[in-house]
Amino acid sequence: MTVGDIHRFFECWAPRDIAWEKDNPGLQVGDPGARVRGILIALDATERVVAEAARRGANLLLTHHPLLFRPVRTVTTGDAQGRIVRALIRGGMNLYSAHTNLDFTRGGTSFALGERLGLRSMEFLSTPYRLSAKVVTFAPAPAIPSIAAAMTEAGAGVIGNYNDCSFRAAGTGTFRGNSASRPAIGKRGRLEQVDEVRLEMIVARRDIAGVVAALKKAHPYEEPPCDVYPLENTSGAYGMGVLGTLPRSMPLRSFLASVKKRLGCGALRWSGTTGAAVRTIALCGGGGAELLEEAVRREADVFVTADVSYHRFHDAEGRIVLVDAGHFETEYPVLATVAARLRETLRSERTPVPVMMARSSTNPVAYM
């Protein structure tokens, strides 16, 4: 197991192209080819966490929040970031971060929060992602199987639980090659009509370049026809927040007490009527107040998130119960999810690498 293998693990589950455009997930410090001897998982890379990783024999620190988020101008011992980078390099350690890509994938941050709070029938609260395209080509019928196989090998043709998906329709293609052409069928300078098959395959936008390259390599024509169409299909694998239900309705005060206990919150901030009964719950781990209107539109009784401003509480008044349960507290449950998935992957590959949860708390907020 190498650091590069960890990158591929996250690309399969929470690819970086679904991350917020200003985010910086991925390998922060280290060598993709380095062998992983131990993994320590934490919400943040702090000096104490780095020291703990070294003490426990982990040479890969896997965090949710990127250490290198804004442009870095200096790396010195004059600030914590510089000291952390220096300690990582001197200790031969690697730092990998999965941030908003982990927030926006199925089974990620908000799903882990929902599981911790006992929600059922969870689905995405918002599905803004349009990450698919359609690649189309035309070729003589005998060439279609090899072209489709090459495109499939490059990642095309996956629809949900199905692989090798394509659509094929017969038609007539025409072309006339100029004096410099080398047509695979017919002669240059003459209008040719050829029985062809139209081949269409779905492809994730991140795989377009590889699929197009595979298509062209497998195609018999000198100038392989290739059309790429962006699609408006939403993805069921990626989204923002979660909507789910409690096993049964309960008074709001009881639900708030459950949230506080299950997340270990020092305090909750909320607005609403304590006598109300609640069952449909919207969630967004971390700062997700921008999803307030979607939670109202989806008729949730409660919206649990973090980093809620004073004015957002005003916006929610009379429409939904809005709960701020803390940034650390609403994101922390996903660390156990990441650890479980990694352990399962390592077991399936029979790779004995220890996966550990950090004992050092990285929550900078204290409550009185």
C-alpha positions as CSV (number, residue, x, y, z in Angstrom):
1,M,0.0,0.0,0.0
2,T,1.5,3.3,-1.1
3,V,0.4,6.9,-0.6
4,G,-0.7,6.8,-4.2
5,D,-3.0,3.9,-3.4
6,I,-4.7,6.1,-0.8
7,H,-5.2,8.7,-3.4
8,R,-6.9,6.2,-5.7
9,F,-9.0,5.0,-2.8
10,F,-10.4,8.5,-2.4
11,E,-10.7,9.1,-6.1
12,C,-13.0,6.1,-6.3
13,W,-15.1,7.2,-3.3
14,A,-14.8,10.9,-3.1
15,P,-13.1,12.2,-6.3
16,R,-11.4,15.6,-5.9
17,D,-13.3,17.0,-8.9
18,I,-16.5,17.2,-6.8
19,A,-14.7,19.4,-4.2
20,W,-15.5,23.1,-3.8
21,E,-13.5,24.9,-6.6
22,K,-11.4,26.9,-4.0
23,D,-10.6,23.8,-2.0
24,N,-7.3,22.0,-1.9
25,P,-7.8,18.3,-1.2
26,G,-5.3,15.6,-2.0
27,L,-1.6,15.0,-1.1
28,Q,-0.4,18.0,0.9
29,V,3.1,16.9,1.9
30,G,5.0,13.7,0.9
31,D,5.7,11.2,-1.8
32,P,3.0,9.3,-3.7
33,G,5.3,6.3,-4.1
34,A,6.1,6.0,-0.3
35,R,5.1,2.8,1.4
36,V,2.5,3.3,4.1
37,R,3.5,1.8,7.4
38,G,0.6,3.2,9.5
39,I,-2.3,5.7,9.1
40,L,-3.5,8.2,11.7
41,I,-6.8,9.9,11.0
42,A,-7.7,13.3,12.4
43,L,-9.9,16.2,11.6
44,D,-6.9,18.6,11.5
45,A,-3.1,18.5,11.2
46,T,-1.9,20.1,14.3
47,E,1.6,19.9,16.0
48,R,0.2,17.6,18.6
49,V,-1.4,15.3,16.0
50,V,1.8,15.1,14.0
51,A,3.8,14.3,17.1
52,E,1.2,11.6,18.0
53,A,1.5,10.1,14.5
54,A,5.2,9.8,14.8
55,R,4.9,8.4,18.3
56,R,2.4,5.7,17.1
57,G,4.5,4.7,14.1
58,A,2.2,6.2,11.4
59,N,3.9,7.7,8.4
60,L,0.6,8.8,6.8
61,L,-1.5,11.5,8.5
62,L,-5.0,11.6,6.9
63,T,-7.0,14.7,7.7
64,H,-10.3,16.2,6.8
65,H,-9.2,19.8,6.8
66,P,-6.3,20.6,4.5
67,L,-3.2,22.1,6.1
68,L,-2.3,23.9,2.9
69,F,-5.5,25.7,2.0
70,R,-4.5,29.2,1.1
71,P,-1.4,30.1,-1.0
72,V,1.8,29.5,1.1
73,R,4.3,32.3,1.0
74,T,6.8,31.0,3.5
75,V,7.6,27.8,5.4
76,T,9.4,28.7,8.6
77,T,9.4,27.8,12.3
78,G,7.8,31.2,12.9
79,D,4.3,29.9,12.6
80,A,2.4,26.6,13.3
81,Q,1.9,25.8,9.6
82,G,5.6,26.0,8.9
83,R,6.5,24.0,12.0
84,I,4.1,21.3,11.0
85,V,5.4,21.1,7.4
86,R,9.0,20.9,8.7
87,A,8.1,18.2,11.2
88,L,6.4,16.1,8.5
89,I,9.3,16.3,6.1
90,R,11.9,15.7,8.8
91,G,10.0,12.7,10.0
92,G,9.5,11.2,6.5
93,M,5.8,11.5,6.9
94,N,3.0,12.1,4.4
95,L,-0.1,14.3,4.8
96,Y,-3.2,13.6,2.7
97,S,-6.5,15.6,3.1
98,A,-10.0,14.7,1.9
99,H,-12.2,17.8,2.5
100,T,-15.2,19.0,0.6
101,N,-15.0,16.0,-1.7
102,L,-15.6,13.9,1.4
103,D,-18.4,16.3,2.4
104,F,-20.2,15.9,-1.0
105,T,-20.0,12.2,-1.6
106,R,-22.5,9.4,-0.7
107,G,-21.5,7.9,2.7
108,G,-19.4,11.0,3.5
109,T,-19.5,13.7,6.2
110,S,-23.3,14.4,6.3
111,F,-24.2,10.7,6.0
112,A,-21.8,9.8,8.9
113,L,-23.5,12.6,11.0
114,G,-26.9,11.2,10.1
115,E,-25.9,7.7,11.2
116,R,-24.6,9.1,14.5
117,L,-28.0,10.8,15.1
118,G,-29.9,7.7,14.2
119,L,-31.6,8.8,11.0
120,R,-33.1,6.4,8.5
121,S,-33.9,6.5,4.8
122,M,-31.2,9.1,4.2
123,E,-30.8,10.9,0.8
124,F,-29.0,13.9,-0.4
125,L,-30.6,17.2,0.6
126,S,-29.4,18.9,-2.6
127,T,-28.0,17.3,-5.8
128,P,-26.4,20.1,-7.9
129,Y,-23.8,18.0,-9.5
130,R,-23.9,17.5,-13.3
131,L,-20.8,15.4,-13.8
132,S,-21.7,13.3,-16.9
133,A,-21.0,13.6,-20.6
134,K,-21.9,11.5,-23.6
135,V,-19.2,10.5,-26.1
136,V,-20.4,9.6,-29.6
137,T,-18.5,8.2,-32.5
138,F,-19.4,6.5,-35.9
139,A,-17.6,3.6,-37.4
140,P,-18.1,0.5,-39.6
141,A,-20.0,-2.2,-37.7
142,P,-17.0,-4.6,-37.5
143,A,-14.9,-2.0,-35.6
144,I,-17.6,-1.1,-33.0
145,P,-16.9,-3.9,-30.5
146,S,-13.2,-3.1,-30.2
147,I,-13.9,0.7,-29.9
148,A,-16.5,0.1,-27.3
149,A,-14.2,-2.2,-25.3
150,A,-11.4,0.4,-25.4
151,M,-13.8,3.2,-24.2
152,T,-15.1,0.9,-21.5
153,E,-11.5,0.1,-20.3
154,A,-11.0,3.9,-20.1
155,G,-14.0,4.4,-17.8
156,A,-17.0,4.9,-20.1
157,G,-20.3,3.1,-20.0
158,V,-21.0,3.1,-16.3
159,I,-24.6,3.8,-15.3
160,G,-25.3,3.1,-11.6
161,N,-24.7,-0.6,-10.9
162,Y,-24.3,-1.4,-14.6
163,N,-21.1,-1.5,-16.8
164,D,-20.5,-1.7,-20.5
165,C,-23.6,0.4,-21.2
166,S,-23.9,1.8,-24.8
167,F,-26.4,2.7,-27.5
168,R,-25.8,1.6,-31.1
169,A,-27.8,2.6,-34.2
170,A,-27.1,1.9,-37.9
171,G,-26.9,4.7,-40.4
172,T,-25.0,6.1,-43.4
173,G,-21.8,8.1,-43.2
174,T,-20.4,10.3,-46.0
175,F,-16.9,11.8,-46.5
176,R,-14.6,13.0,-49.2
177,G,-10.9,12.9,-48.5
178,N,-8.6,15.7,-49.9
179,S,-5.3,15.0,-51.7
180,A,-3.4,14.6,-48.4
181,S,-5.9,12.1,-46.9
182,R,-5.4,8.4,-46.4
183,P,-8.9,7.0,-46.2
184,A,-9.4,3.6,-44.6
185,I,-12.3,3.0,-46.9
186,G,-12.7,4.2,-50.5
187,K,-10.5,6.6,-52.4
188,R,-9.3,10.2,-51.8
189,G,-11.1,12.9,-53.8
190,R,-14.3,10.8,-54.2
191,L,-17.5,11.1,-52.2
192,E,-17.9,7.9,-50.2
193,Q,-21.0,6.5,-48.6
194,V,-20.4,3.9,-45.8
195,D,-22.7,1.8,-43.7
196,E,-21.8,2.9,-40.1
197,V,-22.9,2.4,-36.6
198,R,-23.4,5.3,-34.2
199,L,-21.9,4.4,-30.8
200,E,-22.9,6.4,-27.7
201,M,-21.5,5.9,-24.2
202,I,-21.9,7.8,-20.9
203,V,-18.6,9.0,-19.3
204,A,-17.8,10.9,-16.1
205,R,-16.4,14.3,-17.1
206,R,-13.1,13.6,-15.3
207,D,-12.6,10.6,-17.6
208,I,-13.4,12.4,-20.9
209,A,-9.8,12.9,-22.1
210,G,-8.8,9.3,-21.4
211,V,-12.0,7.9,-23.1
212,V,-11.5,10.1,-26.2
213,A,-7.9,9.0,-26.5
214,A,-8.9,5.4,-26.2
215,L,-11.6,5.8,-28.8
216,K,-9.2,7.4,-31.3
217,K,-6.6,4.8,-30.8
218,A,-9.0,2.0,-31.4
219,H,-10.8,3.6,-34.4
220,P,-9.8,2.5,-37.9
221,Y,-10.3,5.9,-39.5
222,E,-7.5,8.4,-40.1
223,E,-9.7,11.1,-38.6
224,P,-12.0,9.4,-36.0
225,P,-15.3,11.2,-35.6
226,C,-15.9,12.1,-31.9
227,D,-18.6,14.3,-30.3
228,V,-18.7,15.1,-26.6
229,Y,-22.0,16.3,-25.2
230,P,-22.3,17.7,-21.6
231,L,-25.3,16.4,-19.9
232,E,-27.7,17.9,-17.3
233,N,-28.2,14.6,-15.5
234,T,-27.7,14.9,-11.7
235,S,-25.6,12.3,-10.0
236,G,-27.0,10.1,-7.3
237,A,-23.5,9.5,-5.9
238,Y,-22.7,13.2,-5.1
239,G,-24.6,16.0,-3.4
240,M,-24.8,18.3,-0.4
241,G,-26.3,17.6,3.0
242,V,-28.7,14.9,3.9
243,L,-32.4,14.5,4.5
244,G,-33.6,11.6,6.7
245,T,-36.1,10.6,9.3
246,L,-36.0,9.6,12.9
247,P,-37.5,6.2,13.8
248,R,-40.4,8.0,15.4
249,S,-41.5,11.6,16.1
250,M,-40.2,13.1,19.3
251,P,-40.4,16.5,21.1
252,L,-37.9,19.0,19.9
253,R,-36.3,19.3,23.3
254,S,-35.7,15.5,23.4
255,F,-34.2,15.7,20.0
256,L,-31.9,18.5,21.0
257,A,-30.8,16.6,24.1
258,S,-30.1,13.5,21.9
259,V,-28.0,15.6,19.4
260,K,-26.0,17.1,22.3
261,K,-25.3,13.7,23.8
262,R,-24.5,11.8,20.6
263,L,-22.2,14.5,19.3
264,G,-20.6,15.4,22.6
265,C,-21.5,19.0,22.2
266,G,-20.4,21.5,24.8
267,A,-23.5,23.6,23.9
268,L,-26.1,24.0,21.1
269,R,-27.4,27.1,19.5
270,W,-30.9,26.8,18.1
271,S,-34.1,28.6,17.3
272,G,-37.6,27.2,17.3
273,T,-40.5,26.1,19.5
274,T,-39.6,23.6,22.2
275,G,-43.1,22.0,22.2
276,A,-43.0,21.0,18.6
277,A,-42.7,17.4,17.6
278,V,-40.0,16.6,15.0
279,R,-39.2,13.7,12.7
280,T,-37.9,14.8,9.3
281,I,-34.3,16.1,9.8
282,A,-32.0,17.9,7.4
283,L,-28.2,17.8,8.1
284,C,-25.0,19.3,6.8
285,G,-21.8,18.5,8.6
286,G,-19.6,21.6,9.0
287,G,-20.7,25.0,7.8
288,G,-23.8,24.3,5.7
289,A,-26.1,27.3,6.4
290,E,-26.4,28.1,2.7
291,L,-28.6,25.0,2.4
292,L,-31.2,26.5,4.7
293,E,-33.6,27.3,1.9
294,E,-33.3,23.8,0.5
295,A,-34.1,22.3,3.9
296,V,-37.2,24.5,4.1
297,R,-38.2,23.5,0.6
298,R,-37.8,19.8,1.4
299,E,-40.1,20.4,4.4
300,A,-37.7,19.3,7.1
301,D,-38.7,19.9,10.7
302,V,-35.1,20.6,11.8
303,F,-31.9,21.6,10.0
304,V,-28.7,20.7,11.9
305,T,-25.4,22.2,10.8
306,A,-22.7,24.5,12.1
307,D,-21.2,28.0,11.8
308,V,-24.7,29.6,11.7
309,S,-24.7,33.4,11.7
310,Y,-27.1,35.6,13.7
311,H,-29.0,36.6,10.6
312,R,-29.4,33.0,9.4
313,F,-31.3,32.3,12.6
314,H,-33.6,35.2,11.7
315,D,-34.1,33.7,8.2
316,A,-35.2,30.4,9.7
317,E,-37.6,31.9,12.2
318,G,-41.1,30.5,11.9
319,R,-40.2,28.2,9.1
320,I,-37.8,25.5,10.5
321,V,-35.9,24.7,13.6
322,L,-32.3,25.7,12.9
323,V,-29.6,24.1,15.1
324,D,-25.9,25.0,15.3
325,A,-24.2,21.9,16.8
326,G,-20.6,23.0,16.2
327,H,-18.1,22.6,13.3
328,F,-15.9,20.0,14.9
329,E,-18.8,18.1,16.4
330,T,-20.8,17.7,13.2
331,E,-17.7,16.6,11.1
332,Y,-16.0,14.4,13.6
333,P,-18.2,11.3,13.0
334,V,-16.9,10.9,9.4
335,L,-13.4,10.0,10.7
336,A,-14.8,6.6,12.0
337,T,-16.4,6.1,8.6
338,V,-13.1,6.7,6.8
339,A,-11.3,4.4,9.1
340,A,-13.8,1.6,8.6
341,R,-13.7,1.9,4.8
342,L,-9.9,2.0,4.8
343,R,-9.7,-1.1,7.1
344,E,-12.1,-3.0,4.8
345,T,-10.0,-2.1,1.7
346,L,-6.8,-3.1,3.5
347,R,-8.3,-6.4,4.6
348,S,-9.6,-7.2,1.1
349,E,-6.1,-6.6,-0.3
350,R,-4.5,-8.5,2.6
351,T,-2.3,-5.5,3.5
352,P,-1.5,-5.3,7.2
353,V,-1.3,-1.6,7.7
354,P,-2.7,-0.2,11.1
355,V,-5.4,2.4,10.8
356,M,-5.7,4.5,13.9
357,M,-7.9,7.4,15.2
358,A,-6.0,10.3,16.7
359,R,-6.3,10.6,20.4
360,S,-5.4,14.3,20.4
361,S,-8.5,16.5,20.0
362,T,-8.1,19.2,17.4
363,N,-11.2,21.2,18.4
364,P,-10.0,24.7,19.2
365,V,-13.3,25.7,20.7
366,A,-14.0,25.5,24.4
367,Y,-17.4,26.0,26.2
368,M,-18.0,27.5,29.6
